[in-house]
Amino acid sequence: PAPHNMIRTLVVIAVLLCLLAVVRSQPEPPPVPLDIASFAGKSVMVISAHPDDNEFCAGGTVALLTAQNTTVYYVIVTNGDKGCGATFCANYSSEQLAATRQQEAYSAAAILGVLKSNVYLLDYEDGMVTTYPEIQIQTSLIAVIREVQPFAIMTWFQYPRLNMNPSFWGDIGYHPDHQGVGRLTIEAHFNAGLSRLMPEIGPGAWSAPQFYQFTFLNGLTQYVDISSVLALKTKAFLANKSQYSNATYIEEWIQSAAQKVAVAAQIDNLVYAEAFTAFF
């Protein structure tokens, strides 16, 4: 009987592998437009790792949202005290750089219609997200989610995207802070909805009805045509003056990135886009 059982097991495994291969061979459904109009009169929270993340990943979407009376909140987890790409900040201390990037974050947000009072700077050390006790950052995120009670949350993807060539995308495909914030946001959002968990934090439990992750080349479920606001997105990114030395290069890079996302969406006549994966 034992050999027969082994044969049956091998047959079952073979069938399952064949079914898995069939499922994987099925093309992903095309992404659909993110229904910007459905957010009118509601609030959206964009949670990122660094000052300038929001402008690059979702700046066009934010501009379109604020233009139609959607209240947008920024939550920036780190203070950016390690990032300097310009000559003027080369000799800054970490404290000076953090203060500079704070003001740049406010300026960039304002260009896209986000009020200074709606920008939450959590002030964790740049590059060190994964070194903090998880409960510490989670608690900070739970507090702001419960306070604001957003209709939707947008944040980083939690796993590296190693197919994103660093020679073009830089650290967009992988940065410990990016993926750390993406994962911690998922967990904090779940915990923010549990009324018995940390009941002393915030006015009460809250779960956002919609949750999205930034994406670029794969896993797109929603896209946003940002052609009408590409210039505004670029202007907002350029407000982060400490992060670049060549504005012309940055303009071309942002334009090219938006074109690559549009190509990945495979939508006719889509030229410049931002994209998201609907987490739920």
C-alpha positions in Angstrom: 0.0 0.0 0.0 2.8 2.4 0.8 4.1 2.7 -2.9 0.5 3.3 -4.1 0.0 6.1 -1.5 3.3 7.7 -2.7 2.1 7.5 -6.3 -1.2 9.1 -5.4 0.6 11.9 -3.5 2.9 12.5 -6.5 0.0 12.6 -8.8 -1.8 15.1 -6.6 1.3 17.3 -6.4 1.7 17.2 -10.2 -1.9 18.2 -10.7 -1.6 21.1 -8.2 1.6 22.3 -9.9 -0.1 22.2 -13.3 -3.0 24.2 -11.9 -0.6 26.7 -10.4 1.1 27.1 -13.7 -2.2 27.8 -15.5 -3.1 30.4 -12.9 0.2 32.1 -13.2 0.0 32.1 -17.0 -3.2 34.1 -16.9 -2.7 37.8 -17.8 -3.3 40.3 -15.0 -6.5 42.3 -15.6 -5.7 45.8 -16.9 -5.7 48.6 -14.3 -8.7 50.9 -14.1 -8.7 54.7 -13.6 -8.7 55.7 -9.9 -12.0 57.4 -9.4 -10.7 60.7 -8.2 -14.2 62.2 -8.1 -15.3 59.7 -5.5 -12.9 61.3 -3.0 -14.5 64.7 -3.2 -15.4 66.0 0.2 -13.5 63.2 1.9 -10.0 62.9 3.2 -6.9 61.0 2.0 -3.8 60.3 4.1 -0.5 59.8 2.2 2.1 58.1 4.4 5.7 58.1 3.3 9.2 57.5 4.6 10.9 60.8 3.6 10.2 64.3 2.6 9.9 64.3 -1.2 8.5 60.7 -1.4 4.9 61.9 -1.6 5.7 64.3 -4.5 7.4 61.7 -6.6 5.0 58.8 -5.9 1.7 60.6 -5.8 2.2 64.3 -6.4 0.0 64.4 -9.4 -2.7 62.5 -7.7 -2.6 64.8 -4.7 -2.8 67.9 -6.9 -6.0 66.5 -8.6 -7.5 65.5 -5.2 -7.0 68.9 -3.5 -8.3 70.7 -6.6 -11.7 69.0 -6.1 -12.1 69.7 -2.4 -10.5 66.5 -1.1 -8.6 67.1 2.1 -5.1 65.5 1.9 -2.9 64.8 4.9 0.8 64.0 4.7 2.4 61.8 7.3 6.2 61.7 6.8 7.9 59.2 9.1 11.5 60.3 9.0 13.1 63.8 9.2 15.3 63.2 6.1 18.5 64.1 8.1 20.7 61.9 6.0 19.7 63.0 2.5 21.6 65.8 0.8 22.1 66.0 -3.0 22.9 69.7 -3.3 26.1 71.5 -2.6 24.6 74.1 -0.2 23.8 71.4 2.4 27.0 69.4 2.1 28.4 70.6 5.4 25.1 70.7 7.3 24.8 68.9 10.5 22.0 66.3 10.8 19.9 68.8 12.8 20.4 71.5 10.1 19.5 69.2 7.4 16.4 67.9 9.2 15.2 71.5 9.7 15.8 72.3 6.1 13.9 69.3 4.9 11.0 70.1 7.2 10.6 73.5 5.5 11.0 72.0 2.1 8.2 69.5 3.0 5.9 72.3 3.9 6.7 74.2 0.7 6.2 71.1 -1.5 2.9 70.2 0.1 1.6 73.8 -0.3 2.3 73.7 -4.0 0.0 70.7 -4.3 -2.7 72.2 -2.1 -1.9 70.5 1.2 -2.1 72.7 4.2 0.8 73.0 6.5 -1.4 72.0 9.4 -2.2 68.8 7.6 1.5 67.8 7.3 2.5 65.4 10.2 6.3 65.1 10.6 7.0 62.1 12.9 10.7 63.0 13.1 12.3 59.5 13.2 15.9 59.3 12.0 16.4 58.9 8.3 17.6 55.5 7.2 16.8 54.0 10.5 13.1 53.0 10.3 13.8 49.3 10.7 16.0 49.8 13.7 13.3 51.3 15.9 11.1 49.1 18.1 8.2 48.4 15.8 5.6 49.3 18.4 7.1 52.8 18.7 6.5 53.8 15.0 3.2 51.8 15.0 2.0 53.8 18.0 2.8 57.1 16.2 0.9 55.9 13.1 -2.1 54.6 15.0 -2.4 58.0 16.8 -2.5 60.0 13.6 -4.8 57.5 11.8 -7.3 57.7 14.7 -7.0 61.4 14.9 -7.6 62.2 11.2 -9.9 59.2 10.4 -9.1 59.3 6.7 -11.4 57.8 4.0 -8.3 56.4 2.2 -4.7 55.7 2.9 -1.8 55.7 0.4 1.6 54.4 1.2 4.7 52.5 0.1 4.7 48.9 -1.0 6.0 46.5 1.7 8.2 44.3 -0.5 11.2 45.3 -2.6 10.7 45.7 -6.3 14.0 44.4 -7.5 12.9 44.6 -11.2 13.2 48.4 -11.0 16.6 49.2 -12.4 18.6 51.3 -9.9 20.4 53.1 -12.7 17.1 54.8 -13.5 14.8 54.4 -10.4 17.5 55.0 -7.8 16.2 53.7 -4.5 12.5 53.7 -5.5 12.5 49.9 -5.9 14.2 49.2 -2.6 15.0 51.3 0.4 14.7 49.8 4.0 12.8 52.9 5.1 10.3 52.7 2.2 9.4 49.0 2.7 9.6 49.4 6.5 7.0 52.2 6.4 4.8 50.3 3.9 4.7 47.3 6.2 4.3 49.3 9.4 1.5 51.3 7.9 -0.4 48.1 7.0 0.0 46.9 10.6 -0.8 50.2 12.2 -3.9 50.6 10.2 -5.1 47.2 11.2 -4.4 47.9 14.8 -5.9 51.4 14.7 -9.2 49.7 13.9 -9.2 47.5 17.1 -11.1 49.3 19.8 -9.5 47.3 22.6 -5.9 48.0 21.4 -4.4 51.1 22.9 -7.8 52.6 23.7 -6.0 55.6 25.3 -4.7 56.7 21.9 -6.9 58.9 19.8 -10.7 59.5 19.8 -11.5 55.9 19.0 -10.8 53.0 16.7 -10.7 53.8 12.9 -10.3 51.7 9.8 -10.0 53.5 6.4 -12.5 52.1 3.9 -9.8 52.2 1.1 -6.1 51.5 1.2 -3.6 51.9 -1.7 0.1 51.3 -2.2 2.3 53.3 -4.6 3.4 51.2 -7.5 5.2 51.8 -10.8 5.9 48.9 -13.1 4.0 45.9 -11.9 0.9 45.0 -9.9 -1.0 48.1 -11.0 -4.7 48.0 -10.2 -5.5 51.7 -10.5 -3.8 54.5 -12.5 -4.2 58.3 -12.6 -3.7 60.4 -15.7 -1.5 63.2 -14.4 -0.8 64.9 -17.8 -2.7 68.1 -16.7 -0.7 68.4 -13.4 2.7 67.0 -14.4 4.2 70.5 -14.2 2.7 71.1 -10.8 4.1 67.7 -9.6 7.5 68.6 -10.9 7.4 72.0 -9.2 6.5 70.4 -5.9 9.3 67.9 -6.2 11.8 70.7 -7.1 10.8 72.4 -3.8 12.9 69.8 -2.1 16.0 71.8 -3.1 18.4 69.9 -0.8 17.9 66.7 -2.8 19.3 67.6 -6.2 22.0 69.7 -7.9 20.6 69.6 -11.5 17.0 70.8 -11.8 16.9 70.1 -15.5 17.9 66.5 -15.0 15.2 66.1 -12.3 12.5 67.5 -14.6 13.4 65.1 -17.3 13.6 62.2 -14.8 10.1 62.9 -13.4 8.7 63.2 -16.9 10.4 59.9 -18.0 9.2 58.1 -14.8 5.6 59.2 -15.4 5.9 58.0 -19.0 7.2 54.6 -17.9 4.3 54.2 -15.5 1.9 55.0 -18.3 3.5 52.4 -20.5 3.2 49.8 -17.8 -0.5 50.6 -17.4 -1.0 49.6 -21.1 -3.8 52.1 -21.6 -4.2 53.8 -25.0 -3.4 57.5 -25.2 -2.1 57.6 -21.6 1.1 59.6 -21.6 1.9 60.5 -18.0 0.6 58.5 -15.1 0.9 57.6 -11.5 -0.2 54.1 -10.3 -1.4 52.3 -7.3 -2.2 48.8 -6.1 -5.5 48.5 -4.2 -4.6 46.7 -1.0 -8.3 46.5 -0.2 
